[in-house]
Amino acid sequence: LFILFASSKLPWLPRPGTPGAAPGAAPATAPAGVPGNTGNTSGAADALHPRHWSIARWHTDLCEKRLGSGLLSAFGTVLKPAAVLMRRPEKTAEMVTSLRSILQHLLDQPATPEPPPGTKPAVGPKSDALVRDLVQLGLGRCLVVAACLIFGDGAGDGLADAAASMPCEGAHGAGLALFEDVVNQSNRHRRLHRSLCLLVTHRLVDGQHRQLFSASPHSRERAVRMLRAFTDLKDSAVSEVLHEKDIPKLLTVAFGAVA
């Protein structure tokens, strides 16, 4: 259902090319048997039915119905490091494919321009309503926890040892791959990009810096990919934090051959 609702090609939304309609317009009347169809075929559209909504209005309505909260809960359940460790890899891979599709659909929507300083934001449907909602709810932090395999302060040494043996590919690297996807597309969504930049703290970078010298090759590769993702954010404050640990130099000289 999440995949269907977050899709940009819903069967009941207007489709361009409808005979006699403007590009992107909906058919004039709702089909028989759906709410709002009174049997009047005069051509008056029922604007209350989703069949006549734009994708912006649809995503805004989903946001108001708290779909964003449900999506974030799904991300947390699927990507939680302890759950990934215990779950069958095939099951995780299947669910992550769905999550990746959902994120792609949402990030493909154009961002709503931010209002000039001192002015009120525009009122009305926003095509990036769900992206904004996910950012506010903490999508970035959820992805960082999954990508870095952060088990929490209460985790024992056994989980940490198991994490060191988890490869960066396949199901065990799903959180890392999703984080890289979001970073690569974050420049299209200012609020998402800013939220990711704010997560790159000295503590997080210090932890990844230590992992660069781990005895586990999987841990080293994960740290390299995370630090490269931080670099790809191309933010001045993030760059300053990375330069304090000579991260750019380390990635270029010592780890240039790591994928």
Buried (B, 14 or more C-beta within 10 A) or exposed (E): EBEEBBBBEBEBBBBEEBEEBEEEBBBBBBEEEEEBBEEEEEEEBBEEBBBBBBBBBBBBBBBEEEBBEBBBEBBBEBBBBBEBBEBEEEEBBEBBEEBBBBBEBBBEBEBBEEEEEEEEEEEEBBBBBBBBBBBEBBBBBBBBBBBBBBBEEEBEEEBEEBBBEBEBEBBBBBBBBBBBBBBEBBEBBBBBBBBBBEBBEEEBBEBBBEBBEBEBEBBBBBBBBBBBBBBBBEBEEBBEBBEEBEBBEBBEEEBEEBE
